[in-house]
Amino acid sequence: MSFVLHGVGVSGGISVGRAHLASHAALEVAHHVVPKDQVSNEISRLDTAFTAVREELEALHASVVSGPAAAEYGAFLDLHRMILDDPTLSTAAKTYIAQNQCNAEWAITQQMGVLMAQFEEIEDPYLRERKTDVIQVVERVLKALLGHPGYVPAPLKHDGASILVAHDLSPADVLQYKQHWFIAFLTDLGGLTSHTAIVARSLNIPSIVALHHARQLIRDNDVLIVDGNQGVVIVDPDEHVLSEYRLRQSQLELEKQKLKRIKTTAATTLDGTTIELHANIELPQDVEQVKDNGATGIGLFRSEFLFLNRDTLPDEDEQFEAYRTVARKMRGLPVTIRTFDLGADKNLDSAKRVAANPALGLRAIRLSLAEPQMFNTQLRAILRASRYGQIHILVPMLSSILEITQTLHLIENAKQSLRNEKIPFDEKIQVGGMIEIPAAALCLDIFMRKLDFLSIGTNDLIQYTLAIDRADDSVAHLYDSLHPAVLRLVAHIIRSASRTGVPVSVCGEIAGDTAFTRLLLGFGLRSFSMHPAQLLTVKREVLRSNLPDIIPLTQKILKADDPDKIHTLLAKLNG
């Protein structure tokens, strides 16, 4: 019987293949009372299981050599080892066995609950989702206790048509499954910021998470259609539906091949206006994808990804090597490094900061100014790397002239310390600011006097303008990129910067959405920055656009206040 499942598409594309169900350890374990003379044996069993899992993770870590997701895998495995060694899990579980005379399986699942409760108290959605990593680590320990650690199914024939269906997948699991040539991932759990989503995007295969009951409803060897663009899974489709999706699949592949033809074509509108198309990256290895898609620079290097999923901060030399690597690989093209956009609850030191609303708390430049030593380390690393390419510094979440003045003062202090040590750097390095707070947008004249360039972070600008928490499902539907207030604010920023000759770009999600390309061009935007995979589709839209035709319709959209009229005019603009 054919049926459809809906989830969250985290990596686009269409795949057609047969289901391969991944096994996982059940966390609902039995509770047994252990005689006193057997308690030490249970503790020993648990120690042995922990040792086996530790060795398993170390072996997986050693197998990570290279590839587009190597650094992510390594960081995820490091996190799993940290969870494994957390006293709340390891030491406390043994104490629980001794105090309650219970079996090791029961003790470890009880302590898992304690550790997960700690994660639940974290406000930041990215860190809160790390509780799934706790479950994955405990599953490994349970597998070891049950005598089948690190279970991997028999190797599949490489027929290019196997789709992995799992309750959840850890990055370590994905490492083990790499040899099996899966063409798509489906999981019951996960979200847009989950590790599974990050890994799936880095592997560039269609993937859907948050399907809830896919592992229960789908049977091994079922024929599946995975539409990562729509977040839809069709189970046992009939021949008509199969034919339709195979046609769509062929069309998508043909479109990809056609897009490659414009990789080296200059991004110029029909009336001859040159547009800069830059890429957003998280880690140095992303540069290969940037170059593969013909970007003319990196408009946003999210440096905070160098700080995540680790128990120690990256020192100056480690950061310097990362920034220098990117600058060298870009061979003189601009590289804009955003200083770390970390939050109040990311536990960067022994003092645990937990804010009631971290989106409005001590994060981004606020945290940098509150931790000048850590900020100085990053600034020195960026400045040292600046002699190896065209590096710019981008400061996130600025809201006042005082923050700009303090930041520029700290940058000058970092420069002077390098001068004193006779370490060379680019004395004329440009410093820009993210415009993602309405206060910054409304005081733009002050910002433009102090900064060399601006970058509009539309994701946060929309959130703060509309007072919508995107992580809250009950109000997420109100997050509207086409709200009149948002459109007018973005247009105001672009036009104000253009009039004064200050370079401005958009690096938020709408920069990579072709529905907004002509609209932003009509606002006067000449520099976009987006995920590398979106670049060629946006370039195609640029090549088809004629500014004299676009601008009048753009003016009508800005004057409109009715949502239906805005959508109608936008459809006409993109028609």
Disulfide bonds with the S-S distance in Angstrom:
none
